[in-house]
Amino acid sequence: MRIHQMKKLAVSTIAAAAMFAATAPAAQAATANSGAFDVNITLTSACTVTTPGNLAFTYTSLGPAATATSPFDIACTTSLPYTVAVSGAAVTDDVVNLAYTLAVTAPAGGGIGTGAAQAYSIDGTIAAGQAGTCAGASCINTLATNKSKTVTVTY
């Protein structure tokens, strides 16, 4: 009988320990929070422009008009308004004595940055009927002092 009482006591002790474990609060990790803070960002807007390739005209003296095109890209910060210009848009070449005009052709939506490259072009025209100056069968304006141009993006 003593063994039976000991078994009862052991079962009671185990049951009491299980009940105590079930009702005891679980250990909790402590936390502490800071006050709120801001993340401040200063964005400096910018544009990049690729350099157009050389604009190459082939013109026959006293002949029809000649045209040439050179593509380039502009990429600007999204939503940034900008303008594009080319230097020397109406010039007479100082070696071959031919007048030409240059214009910037913009894509649809050009002038407002999209964050991606936008395709532009420099389009040139030599008007028809110009004689030009050339002492040989053909001349190239290699020594012209006014042939170098620049694309300017203002934002």
Phi and psi in radians as a Rosetta constraint file:
Dihedral C 1 N 2 CA 2 C 2 CIRCULARHARMONIC -1.084 0.35
Dihedral N 2 CA 2 C 2 N 3 CIRCULARHARMONIC -0.654 0.35
Dihedral C 2 N 3 CA 3 C 3 CIRCULARHARMONIC -1.173 0.35
Dihedral N 3 CA 3 C 3 N 4 CIRCULARHARMONIC -0.692 0.35
Dihedral C 3 N 4 CA 4 C 4 CIRCULARHARMONIC -1.119 0.35
Dihedral N 4 CA 4 C 4 N 5 CIRCULARHARMONIC -0.710 0.35
Dihedral C 4 N 5 CA 5 C 5 CIRCULARHARMONIC -1.162 0.35
Dihedral N 5 CA 5 C 5 N 6 CIRCULARHARMONIC -0.655 0.35
Dihedral C 5 N 6 CA 6 C 6 CIRCULARHARMONIC -1.162 0.35
Dihedral N 6 CA 6 C 6 N 7 CIRCULARHARMONIC -0.660 0.35
Dihedral C 6 N 7 CA 7 C 7 CIRCULARHARMONIC -1.149 0.35
Dihedral N 7 CA 7 C 7 N 8 CIRCULARHARMONIC -0.714 0.35
Dihedral C 7 N 8 CA 8 C 8 CIRCULARHARMONIC -1.099 0.35
Dihedral N 8 CA 8 C 8 N 9 CIRCULARHARMONIC -0.725 0.35
Dihedral C 8 N 9 CA 9 C 9 CIRCULARHARMONIC -1.114 0.35
Dihedral N 9 CA 9 C 9 N 10 CIRCULARHARMONIC -0.737 0.35
Dihedral C 9 N 10 CA 10 C 10 CIRCULARHARMONIC -1.128 0.35
Dihedral N 10 CA 10 C 10 N 11 CIRCULARHARMONIC -0.754 0.35
Dihedral C 10 N 11 CA 11 C 11 CIRCULARHARMONIC -1.136 0.35
Dihedral N 11 CA 11 C 11 N 12 CIRCULARHARMONIC -0.696 0.35
Dihedral C 11 N 12 CA 12 C 12 CIRCULARHARMONIC -1.128 0.35
Dihedral N 12 CA 12 C 12 N 13 CIRCULARHARMONIC -0.721 0.35
Dihedral C 12 N 13 CA 13 C 13 CIRCULARHARMONIC -1.145 0.35
Dihedral N 13 CA 13 C 13 N 14 CIRCULARHARMONIC -0.742 0.35
Dihedral C 13 N 14 CA 14 C 14 CIRCULARHARMONIC -1.146 0.35
Dihedral N 14 CA 14 C 14 N 15 CIRCULARHARMONIC -0.727 0.35
Dihedral C 14 N 15 CA 15 C 15 CIRCULARHARMONIC -1.135 0.35
Dihedral N 15 CA 15 C 15 N 16 CIRCULARHARMONIC -0.704 0.35
Dihedral C 15 N 16 CA 16 C 16 CIRCULARHARMONIC -1.171 0.35
Dihedral N 16 CA 16 C 16 N 17 CIRCULARHARMONIC -0.696 0.35
Dihedral C 16 N 17 CA 17 C 17 CIRCULARHARMONIC -1.158 0.35
Dihedral N 17 CA 17 C 17 N 18 CIRCULARHARMONIC -0.681 0.35
Dihedral C 17 N 18 CA 18 C 18 CIRCULARHARMONIC -1.164 0.35
Dihedral N 18 CA 18 C 18 N 19 CIRCULARHARMONIC -0.707 0.35
Dihedral C 18 N 19 CA 19 C 19 CIRCULARHARMONIC -1.165 0.35
Dihedral N 19 CA 19 C 19 N 20 CIRCULARHARMONIC -0.678 0.35
Dihedral C 19 N 20 CA 20 C 20 CIRCULARHARMONIC -1.148 0.35
Dihedral N 20 CA 20 C 20 N 21 CIRCULARHARMONIC -0.725 0.35
Dihedral C 20 N 21 CA 21 C 21 CIRCULARHARMONIC -1.134 0.35
Dihedral N 21 CA 21 C 21 N 22 CIRCULARHARMONIC -0.622 0.35
Dihedral C 21 N 22 CA 22 C 22 CIRCULARHARMONIC -1.260 0.35
Dihedral N 22 CA 22 C 22 N 23 CIRCULARHARMONIC -0.545 0.35
Dihedral C 22 N 23 CA 23 C 23 CIRCULARHARMONIC -1.646 0.35
Dihedral N 23 CA 23 C 23 N 24 CIRCULARHARMONIC -0.215 0.35
Dihedral C 23 N 24 CA 24 C 24 CIRCULARHARMONIC -1.286 0.35
Dihedral N 24 CA 24 C 24 N 25 CIRCULARHARMONIC 2.413 0.35
Dihedral C 24 N 25 CA 25 C 25 CIRCULARHARMONIC -1.140 0.35
Dihedral N 25 CA 25 C 25 N 26 CIRCULARHARMONIC 2.492 0.35
Dihedral C 25 N 26 CA 26 C 26 CIRCULARHARMONIC -1.287 0.35
Dihedral N 26 CA 26 C 26 N 27 CIRCULARHARMONIC 2.631 0.35
Dihedral C 26 N 27 CA 27 C 27 CIRCULARHARMONIC -1.167 0.35
Dihedral N 27 CA 27 C 27 N 28 CIRCULARHARMONIC 2.377 0.35
Dihedral C 27 N 28 CA 28 C 28 CIRCULARHARMONIC -2.010 0.35
Dihedral N 28 CA 28 C 28 N 29 CIRCULARHARMONIC 2.533 0.35
Dihedral C 28 N 29 CA 29 C 29 CIRCULARHARMONIC -1.405 0.35
Dihedral N 29 CA 29 C 29 N 30 CIRCULARHARMONIC 2.465 0.35
Dihedral C 29 N 30 CA 30 C 30 CIRCULARHARMONIC -1.500 0.35
Dihedral N 30 CA 30 C 30 N 31 CIRCULARHARMONIC 2.497 0.35
Dihedral C 30 N 31 CA 31 C 31 CIRCULARHARMONIC -2.281 0.35
Dihedral N 31 CA 31 C 31 N 32 CIRCULARHARMONIC 2.661 0.35
Dihedral C 31 N 32 CA 32 C 32 CIRCULARHARMONIC -2.443 0.35
Dihedral N 32 CA 32 C 32 N 33 CIRCULARHARMONIC 2.335 0.35
Dihedral C 32 N 33 CA 33 C 33 CIRCULARHARMONIC -1.952 0.35
Dihedral N 33 CA 33 C 33 N 34 CIRCULARHARMONIC 2.515 0.35
Dihedral C 33 N 34 CA 34 C 34 CIRCULARHARMONIC -1.418 0.35
Dihedral N 34 CA 34 C 34 N 35 CIRCULARHARMONIC 3.009 0.35
Dihedral C 34 N 35 CA 35 C 35 CIRCULARHARMONIC -1.261 0.35
Dihedral N 35 CA 35 C 35 N 36 CIRCULARHARMONIC 2.932 0.35
Dihedral C 35 N 36 CA 36 C 36 CIRCULARHARMONIC -1.176 0.35
Dihedral N 36 CA 36 C 36 N 37 CIRCULARHARMONIC 2.595 0.35
Dihedral C 36 N 37 CA 37 C 37 CIRCULARHARMONIC -2.424 0.35
Dihedral N 37 CA 37 C 37 N 38 CIRCULARHARMONIC 2.735 0.35
Dihedral C 37 N 38 CA 38 C 38 CIRCULARHARMONIC -1.727 0.35
Dihedral N 38 CA 38 C 38 N 39 CIRCULARHARMONIC 2.691 0.35
Dihedral C 38 N 39 CA 39 C 39 CIRCULARHARMONIC -1.904 0.35
Dihedral N 39 CA 39 C 39 N 40 CIRCULARHARMONIC 1.938 0.35
Dihedral C 39 N 40 CA 40 C 40 CIRCULARHARMONIC -1.729 0.35
Dihedral N 40 CA 40 C 40 N 41 CIRCULARHARMONIC 2.302 0.35
Dihedral C 40 N 41 CA 41 C 41 CIRCULARHARMONIC -2.187 0.35
Dihedral N 41 CA 41 C 41 N 42 CIRCULARHARMONIC 2.289 0.35
Dihedral C 41 N 42 CA 42 C 42 CIRCULARHARMONIC -1.908 0.35
Dihedral N 42 CA 42 C 42 N 43 CIRCULARHARMONIC 2.011 0.35
Dihedral C 42 N 43 CA 43 C 43 CIRCULARHARMONIC -1.742 0.35
Dihedral N 43 CA 43 C 43 N 44 CIRCULARHARMONIC 2.139 0.35
Dihedral C 43 N 44 CA 44 C 44 CIRCULARHARMONIC -1.692 0.35
Dihedral N 44 CA 44 C 44 N 45 CIRCULARHARMONIC 1.988 0.35
Dihedral C 44 N 45 CA 45 C 45 CIRCULARHARMONIC -1.163 0.35
Dihedral N 45 CA 45 C 45 N 46 CIRCULARHARMONIC 2.639 0.35
Dihedral C 45 N 46 CA 46 C 46 CIRCULARHARMONIC -2.720 0.35
Dihedral N 46 CA 46 C 46 N 47 CIRCULARHARMONIC 2.786 0.35
Dihedral C 46 N 47 CA 47 C 47 CIRCULARHARMONIC -2.275 0.35
Dihedral N 47 CA 47 C 47 N 48 CIRCULARHARMONIC 2.589 0.35
Dihedral C 47 N 48 CA 48 C 48 CIRCULARHARMONIC -2.140 0.35
Dihedral N 48 CA 48 C 48 N 49 CIRCULARHARMONIC 2.604 0.35
Dihedral C 48 N 49 CA 49 C 49 CIRCULARHARMONIC -2.378 0.35
Dihedral N 49 CA 49 C 49 N 50 CIRCULARHARMONIC 2.320 0.35
Dihedral C 49 N 50 CA 50 C 50 CIRCULARHARMONIC -1.454 0.35
Dihedral N 50 CA 50 C 50 N 51 CIRCULARHARMONIC 2.686 0.35
Dihedral C 50 N 51 CA 51 C 51 CIRCULARHARMONIC -1.424 0.35
Dihedral N 51 CA 51 C 51 N 52 CIRCULARHARMONIC 2.201 0.35
Dihedral C 51 N 52 CA 52 C 52 CIRCULARHARMONIC -1.097 0.35
Dihedral N 52 CA 52 C 52 N 53 CIRCULARHARMONIC 2.651 0.35
Dihedral C 52 N 53 CA 53 C 53 CIRCULARHARMONIC -1.238 0.35
Dihedral N 53 CA 53 C 53 N 54 CIRCULARHARMONIC 2.943 0.35
Dihedral C 53 N 54 CA 54 C 54 CIRCULARHARMONIC -1.053 0.35
Dihedral N 54 CA 54 C 54 N 55 CIRCULARHARMONIC 2.421 0.35
Dihedral C 54 N 55 CA 55 C 55 CIRCULARHARMONIC -1.529 0.35
Dihedral N 55 CA 55 C 55 N 56 CIRCULARHARMONIC 2.087 0.35
Dihedral C 55 N 56 CA 56 C 56 CIRCULARHARMONIC -2.026 0.35
Dihedral N 56 CA 56 C 56 N 57 CIRCULARHARMONIC 1.965 0.35
Dihedral C 56 N 57 CA 57 C 57 CIRCULARHARMONIC -1.678 0.35
Dihedral N 57 CA 57 C 57 N 58 CIRCULARHARMONIC 2.541 0.35
Dihedral C 57 N 58 CA 58 C 58 CIRCULARHARMONIC -2.139 0.35
Dihedral N 58 CA 58 C 58 N 59 CIRCULARHARMONIC 2.022 0.35
Dihedral C 58 N 59 CA 59 C 59 CIRCULARHARMONIC -2.254 0.35
Dihedral N 59 CA 59 C 59 N 60 CIRCULARHARMONIC 2.394 0.35
Dihedral C 59 N 60 CA 60 C 60 CIRCULARHARMONIC -1.799 0.35
Dihedral N 60 CA 60 C 60 N 61 CIRCULARHARMONIC 2.203 0.35
Dihedral C 60 N 61 CA 61 C 61 CIRCULARHARMONIC -0.902 0.35
Dihedral N 61 CA 61 C 61 N 62 CIRCULARHARMONIC 2.341 0.35
Dihedral C 61 N 62 CA 62 C 62 CIRCULARHARMONIC 1.096 0.35
Dihedral N 62 CA 62 C 62 N 63 CIRCULARHARMONIC 0.262 0.35
Dihedral C 62 N 63 CA 63 C 63 CIRCULARHARMONIC -1.696 0.35
Dihedral N 63 CA 63 C 63 N 64 CIRCULARHARMONIC -2.844 0.35
Dihedral C 63 N 64 CA 64 C 64 CIRCULARHARMONIC -1.264 0.35
Dihedral N 64 CA 64 C 64 N 65 CIRCULARHARMONIC 2.941 0.35
Dihedral C 64 N 65 CA 65 C 65 CIRCULARHARMONIC -1.050 0.35
Dihedral N 65 CA 65 C 65 N 66 CIRCULARHARMONIC 2.655 0.35
Dihedral C 65 N 66 CA 66 C 66 CIRCULARHARMONIC -2.148 0.35
Dihedral N 66 CA 66 C 66 N 67 CIRCULARHARMONIC 2.503 0.35
Dihedral C 66 N 67 CA 67 C 67 CIRCULARHARMONIC -2.222 0.35
Dihedral N 67 CA 67 C 67 N 68 CIRCULARHARMONIC 2.750 0.35
Dihedral C 67 N 68 CA 68 C 68 CIRCULARHARMONIC -2.644 0.35
Dihedral N 68 CA 68 C 68 N 69 CIRCULARHARMONIC 2.653 0.35
Dihedral C 68 N 69 CA 69 C 69 CIRCULARHARMONIC -2.385 0.35
Dihedral N 69 CA 69 C 69 N 70 CIRCULARHARMONIC 2.509 0.35
Dihedral C 69 N 70 CA 70 C 70 CIRCULARHARMONIC -2.406 0.35
Dihedral N 70 CA 70 C 70 N 71 CIRCULARHARMONIC 2.060 0.35
Dihedral C 70 N 71 CA 71 C 71 CIRCULARHARMONIC -1.402 0.35
Dihedral N 71 CA 71 C 71 N 72 CIRCULARHARMONIC 2.710 0.35
Dihedral C 71 N 72 CA 72 C 72 CIRCULARHARMONIC -2.735 0.35
Dihedral N 72 CA 72 C 72 N 73 CIRCULARHARMONIC 2.928 0.35
Dihedral C 72 N 73 CA 73 C 73 CIRCULARHARMONIC -2.136 0.35
Dihedral N 73 CA 73 C 73 N 74 CIRCULARHARMONIC 2.593 0.35
Dihedral C 73 N 74 CA 74 C 74 CIRCULARHARMONIC -2.233 0.35
Dihedral N 74 CA 74 C 74 N 75 CIRCULARHARMONIC 2.318 0.35
Dihedral C 74 N 75 CA 75 C 75 CIRCULARHARMONIC -2.212 0.35
Dihedral N 75 CA 75 C 75 N 76 CIRCULARHARMONIC 2.216 0.35
Dihedral C 75 N 76 CA 76 C 76 CIRCULARHARMONIC -2.279 0.35
Dihedral N 76 CA 76 C 76 N 77 CIRCULARHARMONIC 2.765 0.35
Dihedral C 76 N 77 CA 77 C 77 CIRCULARHARMONIC -0.872 0.35
Dihedral N 77 CA 77 C 77 N 78 CIRCULARHARMONIC 2.414 0.35
Dihedral C 77 N 78 CA 78 C 78 CIRCULARHARMONIC -0.946 0.35
Dihedral N 78 CA 78 C 78 N 79 CIRCULARHARMONIC 2.299 0.35
Dihedral C 78 N 79 CA 79 C 79 CIRCULARHARMONIC 1.332 0.35
Dihedral N 79 CA 79 C 79 N 80 CIRCULARHARMONIC 0.005 0.35
Dihedral C 79 N 80 CA 80 C 80 CIRCULARHARMONIC -1.383 0.35
Dihedral N 80 CA 80 C 80 N 81 CIRCULARHARMONIC 2.114 0.35
Dihedral C 80 N 81 CA 81 C 81 CIRCULARHARMONIC -1.337 0.35
Dihedral N 81 CA 81 C 81 N 82 CIRCULARHARMONIC 2.512 0.35
Dihedral C 81 N 82 CA 82 C 82 CIRCULARHARMONIC -2.634 0.35
Dihedral N 82 CA 82 C 82 N 83 CIRCULARHARMONIC 2.844 0.35
Dihedral C 82 N 83 CA 83 C 83 CIRCULARHARMONIC -2.187 0.35
Dihedral N 83 CA 83 C 83 N 84 CIRCULARHARMONIC 2.731 0.35
Dihedral C 83 N 84 CA 84 C 84 CIRCULARHARMONIC -2.235 0.35
Dihedral N 84 CA 84 C 84 N 85 CIRCULARHARMONIC 2.392 0.35
Dihedral C 84 N 85 CA 85 C 85 CIRCULARHARMONIC -2.468 0.35
Dihedral N 85 CA 85 C 85 N 86 CIRCULARHARMONIC 2.745 0.35
Dihedral C 85 N 86 CA 86 C 86 CIRCULARHARMONIC -2.092 0.35
Dihedral N 86 CA 86 C 86 N 87 CIRCULARHARMONIC 2.408 0.35
Dihedral C 86 N 87 CA 87 C 87 CIRCULARHARMONIC -1.278 0.35
Dihedral N 87 CA 87 C 87 N 88 CIRCULARHARMONIC 2.639 0.35
Dihedral C 87 N 88 CA 88 C 88 CIRCULARHARMONIC 1.002 0.35
Dihedral N 88 CA 88 C 88 N 89 CIRCULARHARMONIC 0.968 0.35
Dihedral C 88 N 89 CA 89 C 89 CIRCULARHARMONIC -1.275 0.35
Dihedral N 89 CA 89 C 89 N 90 CIRCULARHARMONIC -0.355 0.35
Dihedral C 89 N 90 CA 90 C 90 CIRCULARHARMONIC -2.392 0.35
Dihedral N 90 CA 90 C 90 N 91 CIRCULARHARMONIC 1.914 0.35
Dihedral C 90 N 91 CA 91 C 91 CIRCULARHARMONIC -2.461 0.35
Dihedral N 91 CA 91 C 91 N 92 CIRCULARHARMONIC 2.654 0.35
Dihedral C 91 N 92 CA 92 C 92 CIRCULARHARMONIC -1.910 0.35
Dihedral N 92 CA 92 C 92 N 93 CIRCULARHARMONIC 2.095 0.35
Dihedral C 92 N 93 CA 93 C 93 CIRCULARHARMONIC -1.023 0.35
Dihedral N 93 CA 93 C 93 N 94 CIRCULARHARMONIC 2.324 0.35
Dihedral C 93 N 94 CA 94 C 94 CIRCULARHARMONIC -1.484 0.35
Dihedral N 94 CA 94 C 94 N 95 CIRCULARHARMONIC 0.117 0.35
Dihedral C 94 N 95 CA 95 C 95 CIRCULARHARMONIC -1.979 0.35
Dihedral N 95 CA 95 C 95 N 96 CIRCULARHARMONIC -0.924 0.35
Dihedral C 95 N 96 CA 96 C 96 CIRCULARHARMONIC -1.646 0.35
Dihedral N 96 CA 96 C 96 N 97 CIRCULARHARMONIC -0.055 0.35
Dihedral C 96 N 97 CA 97 C 97 CIRCULARHARMONIC 0.994 0.35
Dihedral N 97 CA 97 C 97 N 98 CIRCULARHARMONIC 0.781 0.35
Dihedral C 97 N 98 CA 98 C 98 CIRCULARHARMONIC -2.015 0.35
Dihedral N 98 CA 98 C 98 N 99 CIRCULARHARMONIC 2.292 0.35
Dihedral C 98 N 99 CA 99 C 99 CIRCULARHARMONIC -1.466 0.35
Dihedral N 99 CA 99 C 99 N 100 CIRCULARHARMONIC 2.443 0.35
Dihedral C 99 N 100 CA 100 C 100 CIRCULARHARMONIC -2.514 0.35
Dihedral N 100 CA 100 C 100 N 101 CIRCULARHARMONIC 2.819 0.35
Dihedral C 100 N 101 CA 101 C 101 CIRCULARHARMONIC -2.165 0.35
Dihedral N 101 CA 101 C 101 N 102 CIRCULARHARMONIC 2.600 0.35
Dihedral C 101 N 102 CA 102 C 102 CIRCULARHARMONIC -2.153 0.35
Dihedral N 102 CA 102 C 102 N 103 CIRCULARHARMONIC 2.506 0.35
Dihedral C 102 N 103 CA 103 C 103 CIRCULARHARMONIC -2.470 0.35
Dihedral N 103 CA 103 C 103 N 104 CIRCULARHARMONIC 2.609 0.35
Dihedral C 103 N 104 CA 104 C 104 CIRCULARHARMONIC -1.645 0.35
Dihedral N 104 CA 104 C 104 N 105 CIRCULARHARMONIC 2.202 0.35
Dihedral C 104 N 105 CA 105 C 105 CIRCULARHARMONIC -1.804 0.35
Dihedral N 105 CA 105 C 105 N 106 CIRCULARHARMONIC 2.132 0.35
Dihedral C 105 N 106 CA 106 C 106 CIRCULARHARMONIC -1.740 0.35
Dihedral N 106 CA 106 C 106 N 107 CIRCULARHARMONIC 2.640 0.35
Dihedral C 106 N 107 CA 107 C 107 CIRCULARHARMONIC -1.311 0.35
Dihedral N 107 CA 107 C 107 N 108 CIRCULARHARMONIC 2.901 0.35
Dihedral C 107 N 108 CA 108 C 108 CIRCULARHARMONIC -1.014 0.35
Dihedral N 108 CA 108 C 108 N 109 CIRCULARHARMONIC 2.304 0.35
Dihedral C 108 N 109 CA 109 C 109 CIRCULARHARMONIC 1.449 0.35
Dihedral N 109 CA 109 C 109 N 110 CIRCULARHARMONIC 0.004 0.35
Dihedral C 109 N 110 CA 110 C 110 CIRCULARHARMONIC -1.078 0.35
Dihedral N 110 CA 110 C 110 N 111 CIRCULARHARMONIC 2.635 0.35
Dihedral C 110 N 111 CA 111 C 111 CIRCULARHARMONIC 1.766 0.35
Dihedral N 111 CA 111 C 111 N 112 CIRCULARHARMONIC -0.123 0.35
Dihedral C 111 N 112 CA 112 C 112 CIRCULARHARMONIC -2.276 0.35
Dihedral N 112 CA 112 C 112 N 113 CIRCULARHARMONIC 2.151 0.35
Dihedral C 112 N 113 CA 113 C 113 CIRCULARHARMONIC -1.084 0.35
Dihedral N 113 CA 113 C 113 N 114 CIRCULARHARMONIC 2.488 0.35
Dihedral C 113 N 114 CA 114 C 114 CIRCULARHARMONIC -2.033 0.35
Dihedral N 114 CA 114 C 114 N 115 CIRCULARHARMONIC -0.095 0.35
Dihedral C 114 N 115 CA 115 C 115 CIRCULARHARMONIC 1.508 0.35
Dihedral N 115 CA 115 C 115 N 116 CIRCULARHARMONIC -0.151 0.35
Dihedral C 115 N 116 CA 116 C 116 CIRCULARHARMONIC -2.146 0.35
Dihedral N 116 CA 116 C 116 N 117 CIRCULARHARMONIC 2.869 0.35
Dihedral C 116 N 117 CA 117 C 117 CIRCULARHARMONIC -1.159 0.35
Dihedral N 117 CA 117 C 117 N 118 CIRCULARHARMONIC 2.356 0.35
Dihedral C 117 N 118 CA 118 C 118 CIRCULARHARMONIC -1.998 0.35
Dihedral N 118 CA 118 C 118 N 119 CIRCULARHARMONIC 2.332 0.35
Dihedral C 118 N 119 CA 119 C 119 CIRCULARHARMONIC -1.459 0.35
Dihedral N 119 CA 119 C 119 N 120 CIRCULARHARMONIC 2.148 0.35
Dihedral C 119 N 120 CA 120 C 120 CIRCULARHARMONIC -2.082 0.35
Dihedral N 120 CA 120 C 120 N 121 CIRCULARHARMONIC 3.037 0.35
Dihedral C 120 N 121 CA 121 C 121 CIRCULARHARMONIC -2.612 0.35
Dihedral N 121 CA 121 C 121 N 122 CIRCULARHARMONIC 2.679 0.35
Dihedral C 121 N 122 CA 122 C 122 CIRCULARHARMONIC -1.715 0.35
Dihedral N 122 CA 122 C 122 N 123 CIRCULARHARMONIC 2.148 0.35
Dihedral C 122 N 123 CA 123 C 123 CIRCULARHARMONIC -1.999 0.35
Dihedral N 123 CA 123 C 123 N 124 CIRCULARHARMONIC 2.227 0.35
Dihedral C 123 N 124 CA 124 C 124 CIRCULARHARMONIC -2.069 0.35
Dihedral N 124 CA 124 C 124 N 125 CIRCULARHARMONIC 2.641 0.35
Dihedral C 124 N 125 CA 125 C 125 CIRCULARHARMONIC -2.430 0.35
Dihedral N 125 CA 125 C 125 N 126 CIRCULARHARMONIC 2.313 0.35
Dihedral C 125 N 126 CA 126 C 126 CIRCULARHARMONIC -1.855 0.35
Dihedral N 126 CA 126 C 126 N 127 CIRCULARHARMONIC 2.120 0.35
Dihedral C 126 N 127 CA 127 C 127 CIRCULARHARMONIC -1.145 0.35
Dihedral N 127 CA 127 C 127 N 128 CIRCULARHARMONIC 2.649 0.35
Dihedral C 127 N 128 CA 128 C 128 CIRCULARHARMONIC -1.175 0.35
Dihedral N 128 CA 128 C 128 N 129 CIRCULARHARMONIC 2.724 0.35
Dihedral C 128 N 129 CA 129 C 129 CIRCULARHARMONIC 1.432 0.35
Dihedral N 129 CA 129 C 129 N 130 CIRCULARHARMONIC 0.156 0.35
Dihedral C 129 N 130 CA 130 C 130 CIRCULARHARMONIC -1.472 0.35
Dihedral N 130 CA 130 C 130 N 131 CIRCULARHARMONIC 2.431 0.35
Dihedral C 130 N 131 CA 131 C 131 CIRCULARHARMONIC -1.396 0.35
Dihedral N 131 CA 131 C 131 N 132 CIRCULARHARMONIC -0.730 0.35
Dihedral C 131 N 132 CA 132 C 132 CIRCULARHARMONIC 1.265 0.35
Dihedral N 132 CA 132 C 132 N 133 CIRCULARHARMONIC -3.114 0.35
Dihedral C 132 N 133 CA 133 C 133 CIRCULARHARMONIC -2.263 0.35
Dihedral N 133 CA 133 C 133 N 134 CIRCULARHARMONIC 2.101 0.35
Dihedral C 133 N 134 CA 134 C 134 CIRCULARHARMONIC -2.791 0.35
Dihedral N 134 CA 134 C 134 N 135 CIRCULARHARMONIC 2.229 0.35
Dihedral C 134 N 135 CA 135 C 135 CIRCULARHARMONIC -1.633 0.35
Dihedral N 135 CA 135 C 135 N 136 CIRCULARHARMONIC 0.069 0.35
Dihedral C 135 N 136 CA 136 C 136 CIRCULARHARMONIC -2.346 0.35
Dihedral N 136 CA 136 C 136 N 137 CIRCULARHARMONIC -2.935 0.35
Dihedral C 136 N 137 CA 137 C 137 CIRCULARHARMONIC -1.153 0.35
Dihedral N 137 CA 137 C 137 N 138 CIRCULARHARMONIC -0.574 0.35
Dihedral C 137 N 138 CA 138 C 138 CIRCULARHARMONIC -2.680 0.35
Dihedral N 138 CA 138 C 138 N 139 CIRCULARHARMONIC 2.683 0.35
Dihedral C 138 N 139 CA 139 C 139 CIRCULARHARMONIC -2.361 0.35
Dihedral N 139 CA 139 C 139 N 140 CIRCULARHARMONIC 2.572 0.35
Dihedral C 139 N 140 CA 140 C 140 CIRCULARHARMONIC -2.108 0.35
Dihedral N 140 CA 140 C 140 N 141 CIRCULARHARMONIC 2.456 0.35
Dihedral C 140 N 141 CA 141 C 141 CIRCULARHARMONIC -1.445 0.35
Dihedral N 141 CA 141 C 141 N 142 CIRCULARHARMONIC 0.700 0.35
Dihedral C 141 N 142 CA 142 C 142 CIRCULARHARMONIC -0.930 0.35
Dihedral N 142 CA 142 C 142 N 143 CIRCULARHARMONIC -0.684 0.35
Dihedral C 142 N 143 CA 143 C 143 CIRCULARHARMONIC -1.612 0.35
Dihedral N 143 CA 143 C 143 N 144 CIRCULARHARMONIC 0.148 0.35
Dihedral C 143 N 144 CA 144 C 144 CIRCULARHARMONIC -1.085 0.35
Dihedral N 144 CA 144 C 144 N 145 CIRCULARHARMONIC 2.382 0.35
Dihedral C 144 N 145 CA 145 C 145 CIRCULARHARMONIC -1.625 0.35
Dihedral N 145 CA 145 C 145 N 146 CIRCULARHARMONIC -0.143 0.35
Dihedral C 145 N 146 CA 146 C 146 CIRCULARHARMONIC -2.064 0.35
Dihedral N 146 CA 146 C 146 N 147 CIRCULARHARMONIC 0.493 0.35
Dihedral C 146 N 147 CA 147 C 147 CIRCULARHARMONIC -1.657 0.35
Dihedral N 147 CA 147 C 147 N 148 CIRCULARHARMONIC -0.251 0.35
Dihedral C 147 N 148 CA 148 C 148 CIRCULARHARMONIC -1.427 0.35
Dihedral N 148 CA 148 C 148 N 149 CIRCULARHARMONIC 2.247 0.35
Dihedral C 148 N 149 CA 149 C 149 CIRCULARHARMONIC -2.181 0.35
Dihedral N 149 CA 149 C 149 N 150 CIRCULARHARMONIC 2.856 0.35
Dihedral C 149 N 150 CA 150 C 150 CIRCULARHARMONIC -2.394 0.35
Dihedral N 150 CA 150 C 150 N 151 CIRCULARHARMONIC 2.429 0.35
Dihedral C 150 N 151 CA 151 C 151 CIRCULARHARMONIC -1.652 0.35
Dihedral N 151 CA 151 C 151 N 152 CIRCULARHARMONIC 2.279 0.35
Dihedral C 151 N 152 CA 152 C 152 CIRCULARHARMONIC -2.063 0.35
Dihedral N 152 CA 152 C 152 N 153 CIRCULARHARMONIC 2.244 0.35
Dihedral C 152 N 153 CA 153 C 153 CIRCULARHARMONIC -1.919 0.35
Dihedral N 153 CA 153 C 153 N 154 CIRCULARHARMONIC 2.127 0.35
Dihedral C 153 N 154 CA 154 C 154 CIRCULARHARMONIC -1.942 0.35
Dihedral N 154 CA 154 C 154 N 155 CIRCULARHARMONIC 2.258 0.35
